[in-house]
Amino acid sequence: MILLTGGHGLLGPELRKLRDYFAPEEHEMDITDLPKVMEVVKASKPDVIFHAAAYTNVAAAEDNWKRCYEVNALGARNMVEAASECGAIFIYMSTDYVFDGDQEPGGTGYKPDDLPHPINWYSTTKLIGEVYTQGHPDHYIIRTSFKKSPWEHPKAVADMWTTGDYVDVVAPLIERAIGRIIDGLPLPGRIIHLGTPRKSILELARRRSPDIEAITRADVSVRLPVDTSLDFFTP
Ligand SMILES: NC(=O)c1ccc[n+]([C@@H]2O[C@H](COP(=O)([O-])OP(=O)(O)OC[C@H]3O[C@@H](n4cnc5c(N)ncnc54)[C@H](OP(=O)(O)O)[C@@H]3O)[C@@H](O)[C@H]2O)c1
């Protein structure tokens, strides 16, 4: 059985269409509450924990830094501890935002072993979650990016590039990677980059919503990385 945290956010329901998960909601298992996490995990005895719960509001995280740290860093630490306690494989949902995005255009994209260098608080706390994850002997870190479909804003950034895609495109890639982990099939390593070919954020938005207006990173209140495109594995 796979225990999925964050199973009721944007990604979780897409994953749950593809596989059965035990997916407690936040009110049933707040990941910042270690005794509760231990209670739920010990009772459910998962073989695998897929940890996707997070504080994901990148702009709000700059002011609400404490809650973001509690959920993303300490929540990951708690889930790792619970996975160690019950001997479960631990899979951590991370982000391409662990990179600073200052890569040379025309390259192959960030490789799993390239040095992370987050440029905002959300991404920093996600990287701390990765570090806790690496303390678990049987861990995997999945880095990717995904967007709600259809595009949820009237505007999209023209001067940012990504190998991310819509959540219904990325979820099946994650599902196949999970399948390979469970079946013991070869993987590029313990850090797995997933995605689809590089495009601008505006291009991605206009694929499904052609009338989306173009803005630039300068119009957004939080510092965003220019090009977090990944050298990705296709599972
Ligand atoms: N969206 C992206 O572009 C993107 C890109 C790369 C990586 N990621 C990562 O992918 C994962 C899923 O992202 P998402 O976009 O699906 O996020 P989301 O829509 O914001 O959903 C986050 C989920 O985490 C849960 N959660 C938050 N705080 C919690 C807590 N204290 N205890 C238990 N559950 C809690 C939320 O539950 P409630 O709704 O009940 O609060 C929600 O189900 C995250 O780890 C995120 O960092 C996202």
Ligand as a Chemical Component Dictionary entry (heavy atoms), coordinates in Angstrom:
data_LIG
# 
_chem_comp.id                   LIG 
_chem_comp.type                 NON-POLYMER 
_chem_comp.pdbx_formal_charge   0 
_chem_comp.three_letter_code    LIG 
# 
loop_
_chem_comp_atom.comp_id 
_chem_comp_atom.atom_id 
_chem_comp_atom.alt_atom_id 
_chem_comp_atom.type_symbol 
_chem_comp_atom.charge 
_chem_comp_atom.model_Cartn_x 
_chem_comp_atom.model_Cartn_y 
_chem_comp_atom.model_Cartn_z 
_chem_comp_atom.pdbx_ordinal 
LIG N1  N1  N 0  2.439  22.978 -8.634  1  
LIG C1  C1  C 0  3.675  22.969 -9.125  2  
LIG O1  O1  O 0  3.977  23.609 -10.136 3  
LIG C2  C2  C 0  4.729  22.128 -8.487  4  
LIG C3  C3  C 0  5.943  22.043 -9.153  5  
LIG C4  C4  C 0  6.925  21.222 -8.660  6  
LIG C5  C5  C 0  6.708  20.546 -7.477  7  
LIG N2  N2  N 1  5.550  20.687 -6.811  8  
LIG C6  C6  C 0  5.385  19.926 -5.587  9  
LIG O2  O2  O 0  4.394  18.942 -5.824  10 
LIG C7  C7  C 0  3.659  18.687 -4.637  11 
LIG C8  C8  C 0  2.167  18.855 -4.898  12 
LIG O3  O3  O 0  1.946  20.180 -5.350  13 
LIG P1  P1  P 0  0.463  20.716 -5.655  14 
LIG O4  O4  O 0  0.614  21.783 -6.680  15 
LIG O5  O5  O -1 -0.462 19.571 -5.869  16 
LIG O6  O6  O 0  0.152  21.421 -4.269  17 
LIG P2  P2  P 0  -1.237 21.951 -3.692  18 
LIG O7  O7  O 0  -2.289 21.949 -4.738  19 
LIG O8  O8  O 0  -0.935 23.227 -2.974  20 
LIG O9  O9  O 0  -1.603 20.830 -2.650  21 
LIG C9  C9  C 0  -0.813 20.671 -1.505  22 
LIG C10 C10 C 0  -1.431 19.608 -0.661  23 
LIG O10 O10 O 0  -0.685 19.551 0.570   24 
LIG C11 C11 C 0  -1.604 19.482 1.618   25 
LIG N3  N3  N 0  -1.041 20.061 2.841   26 
LIG C12 C12 C 0  -0.594 21.319 3.030   27 
LIG N4  N4  N 0  -0.187 21.471 4.305   28 
LIG C13 C13 C 0  -0.378 20.271 4.915   29 
LIG C14 C14 C 0  -0.156 19.796 6.220   30 
LIG N5  N5  N 0  0.348  20.578 7.195   31 
LIG N6  N6  N 0  -0.474 18.507 6.506   32 
LIG C15 C15 C 0  -0.998 17.694 5.552   33 
LIG N7  N7  N 0  -1.234 18.096 4.301   34 
LIG C16 C16 C 0  -0.931 19.378 3.988   35 
LIG C17 C17 C 0  -2.801 20.274 1.152   36 
LIG O11 O11 O 0  -3.927 19.914 1.878   37 
LIG P3  P3  P 0  -5.108 21.001 2.101   38 
LIG O12 O12 O 0  -5.554 21.405 0.747   39 
LIG O13 O13 O 0  -6.097 20.246 2.897   40 
LIG O14 O14 O 0  -4.439 22.120 2.872   41 
LIG C18 C18 C 0  -2.884 19.834 -0.301  42 
LIG O15 O15 O 0  -3.567 18.614 -0.415  43 
LIG C19 C19 C 0  4.240  19.647 -3.604  44 
LIG O16 O16 O 0  5.192  18.952 -2.850  45 
LIG C20 C20 C 0  4.893  20.733 -4.407  46 
LIG O17 O17 O 0  5.962  21.351 -3.711  47 
LIG C21 C21 C 0  4.559  21.456 -7.288  48 
# 
loop_
_chem_comp_bond.comp_id 
_chem_comp_bond.atom_id_1 
_chem_comp_bond.atom_id_2 
_chem_comp_bond.value_order 
_chem_comp_bond.pdbx_ordinal 
LIG N1  C1  SING 1  
LIG C1  O1  DOUB 2  
LIG C1  C2  SING 3  
LIG C2  C3  SING 4  
LIG C2  C21 DOUB 5  
LIG C3  C4  DOUB 6  
LIG C4  C5  SING 7  
LIG C5  N2  DOUB 8  
LIG N2  C6  SING 9  
LIG N2  C21 SING 10 
LIG C6  O2  SING 11 
LIG C6  C20 SING 12 
LIG O2  C7  SING 13 
LIG C7  C8  SING 14 
LIG C7  C19 SING 15 
LIG C8  O3  SING 16 
LIG O3  P1  SING 17 
LIG P1  O4  DOUB 18 
LIG P1  O5  SING 19 
LIG P1  O6  SING 20 
LIG O6  P2  SING 21 
LIG P2  O7  DOUB 22 
LIG P2  O8  SING 23 
LIG P2  O9  SING 24 
LIG O9  C9  SING 25 
LIG C9  C10 SING 26 
LIG C10 O10 SING 27 
LIG C10 C18 SING 28 
LIG O10 C11 SING 29 
LIG C11 N3  SING 30 
LIG C11 C17 SING 31 
LIG N3  C12 SING 32 
LIG N3  C16 SING 33 
LIG C12 N4  DOUB 34 
LIG N4  C13 SING 35 
LIG C13 C14 SING 36 
LIG C13 C16 DOUB 37 
LIG C14 N5  SING 38 
LIG C14 N6  DOUB 39 
LIG N6  C15 SING 40 
LIG C15 N7  DOUB 41 
LIG N7  C16 SING 42 
LIG C17 O11 SING 43 
LIG C17 C18 SING 44 
LIG O11 P3  SING 45 
LIG P3  O12 DOUB 46 
LIG P3  O13 SING 47 
LIG P3  O14 SING 48 
LIG C18 O15 SING 49 
LIG C19 O16 SING 50 
LIG C19 C20 SING 51 
LIG C20 O17 SING 52 
# 
